């Protein structure tokens, strides 16, 4: 199973951005999908995630201006971020808890996509 993230780039403060991440492979079940980010010099942190039942949680830093959704038929998770701030600048990583076949579920990571918020 592979995760591939799309989107990212340079955004002005106050702007919006939409990231997407697609899971590909065969014979797998996705339980939870979400996003983490890592700013320069900082540890990776959770942005938010969505469960298979579409329950969501968000980090306090993005709550109220972010929305995570998923398309279960296409195995895609989206991150919509609004009112972006310079402190949102980071590499964003897609994450998913996936079970392949009868194996134990484990975390998978996408390749990361850079989001830069700057004027």
N, C-alpha and C positions, 0 to 999 in steps of 0.2 A: 504494500500500500504506500502511495506517495501523496504528499500534500504540496500543492503549488499555489502560491499567493500571487495576486495581481493587484495592481493599483499602486499607490504610493507616489512620491514625487514632491515637488515644491508647492507649498500652499501659503498664501498670505494669512497673517493673523486675522481671526474672525471668519475665515473661510471654512469650507467643508471638504470632506474627503470620504470616499467609499473604497474600502478594501474588500476583496473577495478571496476565497480560498477554496480550491476544489480538491476533493479526495478522489484518487483513482486507484484501480486495482480490481481484484475479484474476491468474491466470497468473504466479504467483511461486513461488519455491523458497526455503525458509529453511534456511540453513546453520548458523548459530549464533544462539542466543538467550541473553540474560542480563540482568543487573542492574548498574547503577551507582548510586551515591548521592553526594549533595553536602550536607555539613553547613554550617551558617552560617559564613561566613568561610573556608571551606576549598575546595579544588579537588575536582572530581568524581573519584571513585575507583571502581575496579572492585570489585563485591561478588563476582561469580562469573558463570560462563556454562556453557552446555551445548551440545555440538555435535550435529549431526544423528545422529552415532553414539552419542550419549548419554555422551560423555566430559565430565567436569566439572572445573572448577578453581574455587577459592575464594580470596578474600583471607585472609591469615593472621588478620586481625582477626575474621573470622566463621567460620573453619574449625572444624569440630567441633560447631557449634551451628546450622548452616544446611544446607538441602538445596534444590537446584535440580532441578526435573524438568520434563518437557515432554510434551504430548499432541500428537503429530504430526498426528493426524487432524483435530484442532480448531485447530491452529496456536496453541496456548497454552503459555506458560511460567509456572511457578510458583516462588515463593521462599518457603520455610518457614523462619522464623527463631525460634529458641528461646532461652531464657535471655537475654532482651533486656536491654541496658544503656543507661543514659542516653546514652552516646557513640554509640549506634546511631541516635540522633535525626538525621534527614536527610530530604531529598527523594529518593525512590528513582525511578530512571528505568529503564524497560525499553529494551533495546537488541537489535537483531537484524541480522544480516548476511543480506541478501536479494538474490536475483537476480530481476528482473522480465523475463519474456520472454527475449530474447536479449541484453539489456543487461548491462553489467558489474555485478557485485554491489556493493552499497554498504550502508553502515550506516543504519539507521532508528532513530528515537527515539520513545518514548512521551512523554506529556505530563507525567509526574512525579506522584508521589503522596507526601504528607507522612506520615512516621512519627515520632511523638513518644513517647519513652519517659520517663515521669515519674510520680512518685507524687502 
